[in-house]
Amino acid sequence: MLSLVDVDLGYNQQIILPKVNLSFKANEHVAILGPSGVGKTTLLHHLYQQLAEQTCLCSQAQGLVDNLSIYHNVFIGGLARYSRWYNLANLLLPFNKPQQQIGAICQQLELTVPLQQKVSELSGGQRQRVALARALFQQQSVFMGDEPFSALDPLMGLRLLNLIKQTHQSVICVLHDAELALANFERIIVISDGKVVLDDKASQLSLAHLSQHYALADLPNHSVA
């Protein structure tokens, strides 16, 4: 799917991760772990730029439009599938078919508030699920997420992760939850001190292995949706 060979990654002419060598295959479930500020998001965004035509990205920034409804924020994920005139008409008077599709996605994500409700009125966990719904509505084969479950309680996060794995051929996620990664991903990459310090099958690893590279106790706790 994609190989990085001695690639320098960073932003504003500042290199964060020098000489990265990683390969990603189709149908993989990969978790990227590591302390805050070491370049995990930088790596994920580079991967997205290289695979944008087949990938949906659920970023930490979310990119939601506060004064638009849940429906319209999710529909943004499908703009490229329709004509400019269709999108304009749908903005003024939502069509039945996409409303049904988006309603079904929101039900799967356990987001039970009305689709017409403005995003500005939602909790952090609800906003995160709107961002996830928009990613799912893109209907891509690859899902990339940057802490896509951080505002959800652990059980809901696990349920939604399973949904994402069922609906995408490949999944690449930046996570802080090492236990979630070990139990639900096939491969784990750890970044620390400006380099990839671990890249192995999850079945070959344990929390003890991961704790050699960063303090698991210092990772943020999940907040409740």
C-alpha positions as CSV (number, residue, x, y, z in Angstrom):
1,M,0.0,0.0,0.0
2,L,2.8,2.5,1.0
3,S,6.4,2.4,1.9
4,L,8.5,5.2,3.5
5,V,12.2,5.0,2.8
6,D,14.5,7.4,4.7
7,V,11.7,10.0,4.7
8,D,12.2,13.2,6.8
9,L,8.9,14.3,8.3
10,G,8.0,17.6,9.9
11,Y,6.4,21.0,9.3
12,N,7.5,24.6,8.8
13,Q,10.9,23.3,7.6
14,Q,11.4,21.7,11.0
15,I,12.2,18.0,10.9
16,I,10.4,16.1,13.7
17,L,11.0,12.5,12.5
18,P,14.2,12.0,10.4
19,K,14.8,9.1,8.1
20,V,11.6,7.2,8.7
21,N,11.5,3.7,7.2
22,L,8.1,2.0,7.5
23,S,5.9,0.0,5.2
24,F,2.1,-0.3,5.4
25,K,0.2,-3.2,3.7
26,A,-3.4,-3.4,2.7
27,N,-5.8,-5.0,5.2
28,E,-3.6,-4.1,8.2
29,H,-4.8,-2.8,11.6
30,V,-2.0,-0.6,12.9
31,A,-1.8,1.4,16.1
32,I,0.8,4.2,16.5
33,L,1.7,4.8,20.2
34,G,4.2,7.1,22.0
35,P,4.5,10.1,24.3
36,S,2.8,13.4,23.4
37,G,4.6,15.6,21.0
38,V,7.0,13.1,19.4
39,G,5.6,13.1,15.9
40,K,2.7,10.6,15.9
41,T,0.3,13.1,14.3
42,T,3.0,14.2,11.9
43,L,3.4,10.6,10.7
44,L,-0.3,10.1,10.4
45,H,-0.9,13.2,8.3
46,H,1.9,12.3,6.0
47,L,0.4,8.9,5.4
48,Y,-3.0,10.5,4.7
49,Q,-1.4,12.9,2.2
50,Q,0.1,9.9,0.3
51,L,-3.1,7.8,0.4
52,A,-5.8,10.6,0.4
53,E,-7.7,9.1,-2.6
54,Q,-8.6,6.0,-0.7
55,T,-8.5,7.2,2.9
56,C,-10.8,9.0,5.4
57,L,-9.2,10.9,8.2
58,C,-10.7,11.6,11.6
59,S,-8.3,14.1,13.1
60,Q,-8.0,15.6,16.6
61,A,-9.0,19.0,15.2
62,Q,-12.2,17.4,13.9
63,G,-12.9,20.3,11.5
64,L,-16.6,20.6,12.5
65,V,-18.6,23.7,11.6
66,D,-20.3,24.7,14.8
67,N,-23.2,26.6,13.3
68,L,-24.2,23.7,11.0
69,S,-26.3,20.7,11.9
70,I,-25.1,17.2,12.6
71,Y,-26.5,16.2,9.2
72,H,-24.6,18.9,7.3
73,N,-21.4,18.3,9.1
74,V,-21.6,14.6,8.3
75,F,-22.6,15.2,4.7
76,I,-19.5,17.3,4.1
77,G,-17.7,13.9,4.0
78,G,-19.6,13.0,0.8
79,L,-19.4,16.3,-1.0
80,A,-17.0,14.9,-3.6
81,R,-19.5,12.3,-4.7
82,Y,-22.1,14.8,-5.8
83,S,-22.3,17.8,-8.1
84,R,-22.0,21.4,-6.9
85,W,-25.7,21.9,-7.6
86,Y,-26.8,18.8,-5.7
87,N,-24.7,19.9,-2.7
88,L,-26.1,23.4,-2.8
89,A,-29.7,22.2,-3.0
90,N,-29.1,19.7,-0.2
91,L,-27.7,22.5,2.0
92,L,-31.0,24.4,1.6
93,L,-33.4,21.4,1.8
94,P,-31.8,18.0,2.8
95,F,-32.6,15.1,0.5
96,N,-34.2,12.0,1.9
97,K,-31.6,9.4,0.7
98,P,-28.5,11.0,2.4
99,Q,-30.6,11.8,5.4
100,Q,-31.4,8.1,5.7
101,Q,-27.8,7.1,5.1
102,I,-26.5,9.5,7.7
103,G,-29.2,8.6,10.2
104,A,-28.2,5.0,9.9
105,I,-24.5,5.8,10.5
106,C,-25.3,7.9,13.5
107,Q,-27.4,5.1,15.0
108,Q,-24.4,2.7,14.5
109,L,-22.3,5.3,16.4
110,E,-24.8,5.5,19.2
111,L,-25.4,9.2,18.4
112,T,-29.1,9.5,19.2
113,V,-29.7,13.3,19.1
114,P,-31.7,14.8,16.2
115,L,-29.7,15.2,12.9
116,Q,-30.9,18.8,12.8
117,Q,-29.2,19.8,16.0
118,K,-26.3,22.2,15.7
119,V,-22.9,20.8,16.5
120,S,-22.2,23.8,18.9
121,E,-24.8,22.3,21.2
122,L,-23.2,18.9,21.5
123,S,-20.9,17.4,24.2
124,G,-17.3,16.5,23.5
125,G,-18.2,12.8,23.0
126,Q,-21.1,13.6,20.7
127,R,-18.8,15.9,18.6
128,Q,-16.3,13.2,18.3
129,R,-18.9,10.8,17.0
130,V,-20.1,13.4,14.4
131,A,-16.5,13.5,13.2
132,L,-16.4,9.7,13.1
133,A,-19.7,9.7,11.2
134,R,-18.3,12.1,8.6
135,A,-15.3,9.8,8.1
136,L,-17.6,6.8,7.7
137,F,-19.8,8.7,5.2
138,Q,-16.8,9.1,2.9
139,Q,-17.0,5.4,2.2
140,Q,-13.3,4.8,1.8
141,S,-11.3,1.6,2.2
142,V,-8.7,3.0,4.6
143,F,-9.5,4.7,7.9
144,M,-7.0,6.9,9.7
145,G,-7.7,8.3,13.1
146,D,-5.8,10.6,15.5
147,E,-7.1,9.7,19.0
148,P,-10.6,9.1,17.5
149,F,-12.1,7.7,20.7
150,S,-10.4,10.0,23.3
151,A,-13.6,11.7,24.4
152,L,-15.6,8.4,24.8
153,D,-15.8,6.0,27.6
154,P,-13.7,2.8,27.1
155,L,-16.6,0.5,26.4
156,M,-18.1,2.8,23.7
157,G,-14.7,3.4,22.2
158,L,-14.2,-0.4,21.8
159,R,-17.6,-0.8,20.2
160,L,-16.9,2.0,17.7
161,L,-13.4,0.7,17.0
162,N,-14.9,-2.7,16.1
163,L,-17.4,-0.9,13.8
164,I,-14.6,0.9,12.0
165,K,-12.6,-2.3,11.6
166,Q,-15.7,-4.0,10.1
167,T,-16.3,-1.2,7.6
168,H,-12.7,-0.5,6.4
169,Q,-10.1,-2.8,4.8
170,S,-7.2,-1.0,6.6
171,V,-7.1,0.9,9.9
172,I,-4.3,3.1,11.1
173,C,-4.8,4.9,14.4
174,V,-2.8,7.1,16.7
175,L,-3.7,6.1,20.3
176,H,-2.8,6.7,23.9
177,D,-4.5,3.6,25.2
178,A,-1.9,0.9,25.0
179,E,-4.2,-1.8,26.3
180,L,-6.7,-1.0,23.6
181,A,-4.0,-1.2,21.0
182,L,-2.6,-4.5,22.2
183,A,-6.0,-6.2,22.3
184,N,-7.5,-4.9,19.0
185,F,-4.7,-4.1,16.6
186,E,-2.4,-6.5,14.7
187,R,0.6,-4.3,14.6
188,I,2.0,-1.6,16.9
189,I,4.4,1.2,16.1
190,V,6.0,3.2,18.9
191,I,7.5,6.6,18.4
192,S,9.8,8.1,21.0
193,D,12.7,10.5,21.1
194,G,12.2,11.5,17.4
195,K,12.4,8.0,15.9
196,V,10.5,4.8,15.5
197,V,11.7,2.7,18.4
198,L,9.4,-0.3,18.0
199,D,7.5,-1.9,15.1
200,D,6.1,-5.4,15.8
201,K,3.1,-7.6,15.8
202,A,0.8,-7.0,18.8
203,S,0.8,-10.7,19.5
204,Q,4.5,-10.5,20.3
205,L,4.2,-7.6,22.7
206,S,3.0,-6.8,26.2
207,L,2.5,-3.7,28.4
208,A,5.9,-4.4,29.8
209,H,7.5,-4.1,26.3
210,L,5.7,-0.8,25.7
211,S,6.5,0.6,29.1
212,Q,10.2,0.4,28.2
213,H,9.6,3.3,25.7
214,Y,7.2,5.5,27.6
215,A,5.5,5.7,31.0
216,L,2.0,4.1,30.6
217,A,0.9,5.6,33.9
218,D,1.4,9.1,32.5
219,L,-1.1,8.5,29.6
220,P,-4.3,10.5,29.8
221,N,-7.4,8.8,31.1
222,H,-10.6,8.4,29.0
223,S,-13.2,11.0,29.6
224,V,-16.9,10.1,29.6
225,A,-19.0,11.0,26.6
